[in-house]
Amino acid sequence: MKPERTDTDITNEYKVEQPLCAGSFAQVFSARCKKTGEWRALKETRLETVDTDKKKAWLSAELAITRRVHHPNIVTLYEVVHVPAKKRLYLVFEKMDSDLFEFMRSLRKGGKWLAESEVAHIAHALLSSVAYLHSHDIVHRDIKPENILISKNGQEVKLTDFGIAKVAANECTPFGSRSYMAPEIISGVMSGVDPSQTPLVIMTKNEVKGLDQWSCGIVIYFMLSSSLPPSEIKGRSKEQLQGIVDDKGWEEKLFPERKWHGISGKAKDLVRGLLVFDNKRRLTADQALKSDFISSKVDLKGGVQGNADDGDDFKKEDLEAAIKEYYDTAAKAFGDES
């Protein structure tokens, strides 16, 4: 498990430079470790902004999950640093070159596109990380190109940002990035209600995992066509969605010729298998990894790699206990003085 420590100032160990990105209550900075000279990505959380039970629950889960997961396709966390005097919390990650969205945009600027072999490589890495998480009953809930980090040559691919990840249970609050959100959960977000206040959607644990699978399908669709699926699938009831599928024109809408010309049938089959409106019939990560599209283009001799830190397994019960401990010890974890 990755270490935690307390310091008086993050600059004692790191030279903090330009910001890389910002979220609702966290910001990521580029930084150089003074001891090793290696570059890191510092995720800084201003603890005064973690001011609701929901935000505290999210941060507790993020801390517990990121300290335990260990997989070649999940960004490495090196340490967690508390700076109580400044009410700051830092998660120190390895620094990657770019995210998938920027990587694809830079390719398009140069008049290039991802080849199917490159898409298969990235999809394999993504699905491997998700299969690993799901094997530990962890759901990411915010899979999108911006949360998939990639090296300049495209060979290293790593999932990041566990800010709203959770242990899978028999319910799920509607939350995530709308364009990548599964149809069975998106209606709660599109209702205009604050997602943090929306009621729980009751579903099985496996159906909750299926939300990640839909998001993976959208990411793969995006990589293959540089576009998102048609808007007809957003905010519809299950009955309406089935009507769309039964429409003979749906195949042309899902794979328009101008965007999908020359893309193989195997690639389309994988997308179809992940973008299934019936959650129970949607491909799991393990099943998607065995698809013809992946197996024909990626060497799968090693199987799905990755295990718990230092080869030790961790159980769902242990993870849930750790999350509760973070939440219950708010004075330490969130900088509260009460």
KEDO-919466 format. One record per residue (C-alpha): residue in one letter; x, y, z. Coordinates in steps of 0.1 Angstrom, whole numbers, padded with zeros to 4 digits, always signed. Each point is the difference from the previous one (the first is absolute). Example, Ala and Ser with C-alpha at 12.3 -4.5 7.8 and 13.67 -1.06 7.14 Angstrom:
2
A+0123-0045+0078;S+0014+0034-0007;
END
This chain:
338
M+0000+0000+0000;K+0014+0034-0010;P+0013+0021+0030;E-0016+0030+0017;R+0019+0027+0018;T-0004+0035+0014;D+0022+0030-0010;T+0001+0037+0008;D+0002+0009-0037;I-0001-0020-0033;T+0029+0021-0013;N+0023-0017+0025;E+0001-0031-0023;Y-0013+0013-0033;K+0006+0030-0023;V-0036+0008-0011;E-0004+0015-0034;Q-0028+0007-0024;P-0036-0013+0005;L-0010-0028-0024;C-0038-0001+0006;A-0026+0009+0026;G-0032-0015+0013;S-0028+0010+0023;F+0021-0002+0032;A+0034-0012-0011;Q+0028+0012-0023;V+0029-0019-0016;F+0034+0015-0002;S+0032-0011-0018;A+0028-0004+0026;R+0036-0013+0002;C+0011-0021+0029;K+0030+0017+0016;K+0016-0033+0011;T-0002-0019-0033;G-0006+0027-0026;E-0029-0020-0013;W-0032+0017-0012;R-0032-0006+0019;A-0036+0011-0003;L-0013+0015+0033;K-0038-0001+0005;E-0006+0028+0026;T-0033+0000+0019;R-0009+0031+0020;L-0016-0016+0030;E-0022+0030+0008;T-0019-0007-0032;V-0007-0036+0011;D-0030+0014+0019;T-0028-0025-0004;D-0005-0036+0011;K-0001-0010-0037;K+0033+0016-0008;K+0016-0016+0031;A-0013-0034-0011;W+0015+0005-0035;L+0034+0010+0014;S+0000-0028+0025;A-0007-0025-0027;E+0026+0015-0023;L+0027-0002+0027;A-0008-0036+0010;I-0002-0012-0036;T+0030+0018-0015;R+0022-0012+0028;R-0009-0036-0006;V-0003-0005-0038;H+0030-0011-0019;H-0001-0008-0037;P+0022+0008-0030;N-0030+0019-0017;I-0009+0021+0031;V+0020+0031+0007;T+0025-0006+0029;L-0006+0018+0033;Y+0033+0005+0018;E-0011+0016+0033;V-0027+0020+0017;V+0012+0032+0018;H-0021+0019+0025;V+0009+0037+0007;P-0022+0009+0030;A+0013+0035+0004;K-0012+0009-0035;K-0030-0023+0000;R+0013-0018-0031;L+0000-0036-0010;Y+0023-0012-0028;L-0001-0033-0020;V+0033-0004-0017;F-0003-0019-0033;E+0023-0009-0028;K-0001+0025-0028;M-0011-0010-0034;D+0005+0019-0033;S-0037+0006-0009;D-0035-0012+0002;L-0018-0019-0027;F-0021+0030-0011;E+0030+0022-0005;F+0020-0029-0016;M-0027-0004-0026;R-0004+0037-0006;S+0037+0003-0006;L-0002-0028-0025;R-0029+0017-0019;K+0019+0032-0002;G+0027-0019-0018;G-0025-0015-0023;K+0003-0035+0016;W-0024-0024+0015;L+0003-0029+0024;A+0004-0033-0019;E-0021-0029+0011;S+0030-0017+0015;E+0007+0031+0021;V-0037+0001+0011;A+0002-0037+0010;H+0031+0006+0020;I-0015+0029+0020;A-0033-0018+0003;H+0018-0031+0014;A+0018+0021+0026;L-0032+0018+0010;L-0021-0032+0002;S+0029-0017+0020;S-0001+0027+0026;V-0038-0001+0003;A+0000-0038+0002;Y+0025+0002+0028;L-0021+0027+0019;H-0032-0020-0005;S+0017-0032+0014;H+0005+0020+0032;D-0036+0014-0001;I+0012+0035-0009;V-0019+0021-0025;H+0017+0031-0015;R-0031+0018-0012;D+0017+0027-0020;I+0018-0018-0029;K+0006+0025-0028;P+0030+0009-0023;E+0011+0028+0024;N+0004-0026+0027;I+0021-0024-0021;L+0037+0011+0001;I+0023-0009-0028;S+0037+0003-0009;K+0013+0019-0030;N+0005-0032-0020;G-0034-0014+0010;Q+0015-0031+0015;E-0007+0007+0037;V-0037+0004+0008;K-0013+0006+0036;L-0034+0007+0016;T-0001+0029+0025;D-0023+0021+0022;F-0018-0020+0026;G-0018+0030+0013;I-0034-0015-0002;A+0010-0037+0001;K-0018-0022+0025;V-0004-0036+0012;A-0027-0016-0021;A-0033-0005+0019;N-0036-0006-0010;E-0006+0037-0008;C+0017+0029-0016;T-0005+0038+0001;P-0002+0015-0035;F+0034+0016-0005;G+0027+0003-0026;S+0006+0016-0034;R-0032+0002-0019;S+0013-0009-0035;Y+0015-0032+0014;M-0028-0009+0024;A-0021-0031-0004;P-0036+0005-0011;E-0014-0017+0031;I+0017+0025+0023;I+0000+0032-0021;S-0036+0010+0005;G+0007+0010+0036;V+0027+0024-0011;M-0020+0014-0029;S-0029+0008+0023;G+0017+0032+0010;V+0003-0011+0036;D+0034+0005+0017;P+0017-0035-0005;S+0011+0000+0036;Q-0036+0003+0011;T-0016-0025-0023;P-0015-0032+0014;L+0018-0034-0002;V-0008-0021-0031;I-0006-0036+0012;M+0019-0026-0021;T+0021-0031+0006;K+0037+0002+0007;N+0008-0014-0035;E-0023+0026-0016;V+0019+0027+0018;K+0032-0013-0015;G-0018+0000-0034;L+0000+0039+0002;D+0038-0001-0005;Q-0005-0024-0029;W-0022+0025-0019;S+0025+0027+0006;C+0028-0022-0014;G-0022-0006-0031;I-0004+0038-0005;V+0037+0005+0003;I+0007-0027-0026;Y-0026+0014-0023;F+0017+0034+0004;M+0034-0014-0008;L-0012-0018-0032;S-0022+0028-0014;S+0012+0032+0017;S-0037+0006+0009;L-0026-0009+0026;P-0031-0022-0006;P-0032+0017-0012;S-0019+0021+0025;E-0031-0023-0003;I+0014-0023+0027;K+0002+0027+0027;G-0026+0004+0027;R-0024-0027-0014;S-0020-0026+0019;K+0009-0037-0005;E-0032-0004-0021;Q+0010+0030-0022;L+0035-0013-0004;Q-0013-0035-0011;G-0021+0017-0026;I+0031+0018-0013;V+0018-0033-0003;D-0029-0017-0017;D+0000+0028-0026;K+0016-0013-0032;G+0017+0033-0004;W+0018-0002+0034;E+0031-0018-0014;E+0006+0029-0025;K-0005+0025+0028;L+0024-0018+0023;F+0027-0005-0027;P-0005+0028-0026;E+0020-0007-0031;R+0017+0034-0001;K+0015-0007+0034;W+0004-0038+0000;H+0011-0007-0036;G+0028-0026-0001;I-0004-0009+0037;S+0000-0038+0005;G-0030-0021+0010;K+0019-0013+0030;A+0004+0035+0013;K-0037+0007-0005;D-0009-0033+0018;L+0019+0010+0031;V-0017+0034+0000;R-0034-0017-0004;G+0008-0023+0029;L+0008+0028+0024;L-0027+0024-0011;V-0028-0023+0008;F-0030+0018+0015;D-0009-0031+0022;N+0027+0002+0027;K-0003-0038+0007;R+0010-0008-0036;R+0029+0025-0002;L+0035-0015-0003;T+0020-0001+0031;A+0036+0012+0000;D+0013-0036+0000;Q-0023-0009-0029;A+0010+0031-0020;L+0036-0009+0004;K-0007-0033-0017;S-0017+0017-0030;D+0012-0008-0035;F+0010+0037-0004;I+0023-0001+0030;S+0013-0036-0004;S+0008+0005-0037;K+0022+0031+0006;V+0014-0003+0035;D+0023-0027+0014;L-0021-0015+0029;K+0025-0027+0011;G+0005+0018+0033;G-0037+0003+0007;V-0014+0028+0022;Q+0029+0013+0020;G+0002+0016+0033;N-0008-0008+0036;A-0001+0016+0034;D+0030+0019+0012;D+0031-0021+0006;G-0019-0031-0012;D-0024+0001+0030;D-0037-0002-0006;F-0025+0022+0018;K-0036-0007+0007;K-0031+0021-0005;E-0006-0001+0038;D+0034+0014+0007;L-0004+0028-0026;E-0034+0009+0015;A+0015+0001+0035;A+0028+0023-0012;I-0025+0024-0017;K-0020+0001+0032;E+0032+0006+0021;Y+0009+0030-0023;Y-0034+0014+0004;D-0003-0005+0037;T+0034+0016+0007;A-0009+0033-0017;A+0023+0020+0022;K+0030-0017-0016;A-0013-0007-0035;F-0017+0033-0007;G+0018+0024+0022;D-0031+0007+0022;E+0008+0015+0033;S-0032-0011+0016;
END
